[in-house]
């Protein structure tokens, strides 16, 4: 690996959602602010949509990590299950013991537990990642959960994180009741050119680099263009470019290394020219 060669203490461009490397892009900050505003205003349904690799899971983890102590969080990373299994999973996350398996009894126990928490000033938010994978009937069961409320406020706040396919699911006529309950929406965007530069610098600094820039401005421009500003693609291309530069014994990454990385990466844009 290239860590010692570039003076790094850890890999700077991993593709797993590591909160140590969170970069507060404009879109990320807007999403976090909107989520906090939605919870403060007592809204029951919030939706965050973004393309693959734009940082939905990282935003979700950042949001959960910053919740105040009076909030109890339930997190479902994989909601691709039938309605009863989904409701039982939610009940388990909120701390409800196993009971009758049918949906109506699960929802009843959920309501009782949420009322108990409300009496102790505890509020509950359910975050569902990869929401676009939910079967249609499971998505419909969310409506049952959104009905859990007192005369004053919602007992359960629901945040859906998903890819653009989630919008297509919610556009269906059969999903209109859920669609109409979503009060806040946020669309995660890719990084701008300047943000890609700051993003790369921050990750390298956290990883231990403290010398001259490893990626000059011209290389950052190429990295932004070929990745489209998608953080996951930025990570993949930067990692491969560093490997190539290391293999050549170079101390800096140039545009040629990024072009080479893009040719070897699914989903990346291809260089407009290539020295065959």
PERA-V291085 format. One record per pair of residues at least 12 apart in sequence whose C-alpha atoms are under 10 Angstrom apart, sorted by the first residue. I is the first residue (numbers start at 1). J is the second residue. Records with the same first field share a line. If there is no record, write none. Layout:
I = J  J
This chain:
1 = 242  243  246  247
2 = 239  242  243  244  245  246  247  249
3 = 207  208  209  242  243  246
5 = 242  246  249  250  251
6 = 204  208  209  210  211  214  242  245  246  250  251  252
7 = 204  207  208  209  210  211
8 = 204  205  206  207  208  209  210
9 = 204  205  206  207  208  209
10 = 204  206  207  208  209
11 = 203  204  206  207  208  239
12 = 200  201  202  203  204  205  206  207  208  209  235  238  239
13 = 200  203  204  207  231  232  233  234  235  236  237  238  239  240  242
14 = 203  232  235  236  238  239
15 = 53  231  232  233  234  235  236  239
16 = 57  58  232  235
17 = 53  55  56  57  58  59  60  61  62  232
18 = 57  58  61  62
19 = 58  59  61  62  65
20 = 62  203  206  207
21 = 58  199  202  203  204  205  206  207
22 = 55  58  59  62  199  202  203
23 = 55  58  195  196  198  199  200  202  203  231
24 = 59  195  198  199
25 = 188  189  190  191  192  195  196  198  199
26 = 188  189  190  191  192  195
27 = 54  55  59  186  187  188  189  190  191
28 = 54  55  56  58  59  62  186  187  188  189  190  191
29 = 59
30 = 186  187  188
31 = 47  48  49  56  59  60  63  185  186  187  188
32 = 59  60  62  63  66  186
33 = 63
34 = 46  48  184  185  186
35 = 47  48  59  60  63  159  184  185  186
36 = 63  66  67
37 = 184
38 = 157  159  183  184  185
39 = 71  123  124  125  157  158  159
41 = 153
42 = 123  152  153  154  155  156  157
43 = 153  154  156  157  158  181  182  183  184
44 = 125  126  145  146  147  148  149  153  154  155  156  157  158  159  181  182  183  184
45 = 125  126  142  143  146  154  156  157  158  159  160  178  179  180  181  182  183  184  185
46 = 127  157  158  159  160  161  181  182  183  184  185  186
47 = 127  128  131  158  159  160  161  162  166  167  179  182  183  184  185  186  187
48 = 60  129  131  159  160  161  162  163  164  166  167  184  185  186  187  188
49 = 130  131  132  160  161  162  163  164  165  166  167  185  186  187  188  189
50 = 161  162  163  164  165  166  186  187  188  189  190
51 = 162  163  164  165  187  188  189  190  230
52 = 162  163  164  230  231  232  233
53 = 163  190  229  230  231  232  233  234  235
54 = 163  187  188  189  190  191  229  230  231  232  233
55 = 188  189  190  230  231  232
56 = 129  130  161  162  163  187  188
57 = 77  128  129  130  161  162
59 = 161  188
60 = 75  127  128  129  159  160  161
61 = 75  127
63 = 127
64 = 125  126  127
67 = 125
68 = 123
69 = 122  123
70 = 117  120  121  122  123  124
71 = 117  121  122  123  124  125
72 = 93  94  117  122  123  124  125  126  156
73 = 93  94  123  124  125  126  127  157
74 = 89  90  91  92  93  94  95  124  125  126  127  128  158
75 = 89  90  93  94  125  126  127  128  129  159
76 = 89  90  93  126  127  128  129  130  131  160
77 = 127  128  129  130  131  161
78 = 128  129  130  131  132  133  134
79 = 128  129  130  131  132  133  134  135  138  139
80 = 130  131  132  133  134  135  138  139
81 = 133  134  135  137  138  139
82 = 134  135  136  137  138  139  141
83 = 102  103  134  135  136  137  138  139  140  141  142
84 = 101  102  103  104  106  107  137  138  141
85 = 101  102  103  138
86 = 103  134  138  139  141  142
87 = 101  102  103  104  106  107  110  138  141  142  144  145
88 = 100  101  102  103  106  107  110
90 = 106  107  110  126  127  128  145
91 = 106  107  109  110  111  113
92 = 110
93 = 126
94 = 110  113  114  117  124  125  126
95 = 110  113
96 = 109  110  112  113  114
97 = 109
103 = 141  144
104 = 144
107 = 141  144  145  147  148
108 = 148
110 = 145  148  155  156
111 = 145  147  148  149  150  155  156
112 = 148
113 = 155
114 = 148  149  154  155  156
115 = 148  149  150  155  156
117 = 155
118 = 150  153  154  155  156
122 = 155
123 = 154  155  156  157
124 = 154  155  156  157  158
125 = 155  156  157  158  159
126 = 156  157  158  159  160
127 = 157  158  159  160  161
128 = 158  159  160  161  162
129 = 159  160  161  162  163
130 = 160  161  162  163  165  166
131 = 159  160  161  162  163  165  166  169
132 = 160  161  162  163  164  165  166  167  168  169  170
133 = 162  163  165  166  169
134 = 166  169
135 = 169
136 = 169  170  172  174  175
137 = 174  175
139 = 169  170  175  178
140 = 174  175  176  177  178
141 = 178
142 = 158  178
143 = 175  177  178  179  181
144 = 178
145 = 157  158
146 = 158  178  181
158 = 182
159 = 182  184  185
160 = 182  185
161 = 186
163 = 187  188
164 = 187
167 = 179
189 = 229  230  231
190 = 224  227  228  229  230  231  232
191 = 224  227  228  229  230  231  234
192 = 224  225  228  229  230
193 = 217  220  221  222  223  224  225  228  229
194 = 217  220  221  224
195 = 220  224  229
196 = 220  221  223  224  227  228  229  230  231  234
197 = 215  216  217  219  220  221  223  224
198 = 220
199 = 231  234  235
200 = 213  214  215  220  223  231  234  235  238
201 = 213  214  215
203 = 235
212 = 251  252
213 = 251  252  253
214 = 242  245  250  251  252  253  254
215 = 238  241  242  251  252  253  254  255  258
216 = 252  253  254  255
217 = 254  255
218 = 253  254  255
219 = 238  252  253  254  255  256  257  258  259
220 = 234  238  253  254  255  258
221 = 255
222 = 254  255  256  257  258  259  262  271
223 = 235  237  238  241  254  255  257  258  259  261  262  268  269
224 = 237  269
225 = 268  269  270  271
226 = 258  259  261  262  263  267  268  269  270  271  272
227 = 258  262  265  267  268  269  270
228 = 267  268  269
230 = 268
233 = 262  265  266  267  268  269
234 = 258  268
236 = 261  262  265  268
237 = 257  258  259  260  261  262  263  264  265  268
238 = 253  257  258  261  262
239 = 258  261
240 = 257  258  260  261  262  264  265
241 = 253  254  255  256  257  258  259  260  261  262
242 = 254  257  258  261
243 = 257  261
244 = 256  257  258  260  261
245 = 257  258
255 = 271
256 = 271  274  275
258 = 271
259 = 271  272  273  274
260 = 274
